């Protein structure tokens, strides 16, 4: 999933950043792993993403993981908070 348009870019090469997902299901167990090309998302925002994805998908919040690959050209802290995280959740 491209993250283009979810945050204000700070670097010209900071536009082709992605979220990669792995969904696993076995019987009643469901797990979603999300890995983003971001750097230093506030824990409260990562928790909000997990909570909202859980509500929208029915996957238990404890089974929704938010991981960062820590790309230093990526948005960090306030750049991926608030409205930017809302846009990411809506994707």
Residue, then its C-alpha position, 0 to 999 in steps of 0.5 A: x500500500x502506498x502511503x503517498x498523500x497521507x503526510x506532508x513530505x519533507x524530502x523530495x524522495x520521501x514520497x514512495x513510502x509503503x506499508x506492507x501487510x501480512x494477514x494470517x488466519x487459522x481457525x478462529x485466530x486472525x493476525x495482521x502485521x503491518x510494517x511501515x516505511x516510517x520513523x518514530x511514530x508516537x506510541x499513542x498514534x500506533x496504538x490508535x491505528x491498531x485500535x481503529x484497524x481492529x474495529x474495522x476488520x474484526x481482528x482482535x486489537x492484540x493481534x494487530x501489529x504496527x511495525x516501523x522499518x525506520x526509514x530516515x527519510x520518512x515522516x516522524x512524530x508529529x508528521x504522522x500524527x493526527x490528520x496524517x494518521x487518520x488518512x493512513x487509517x482510512x486507507 
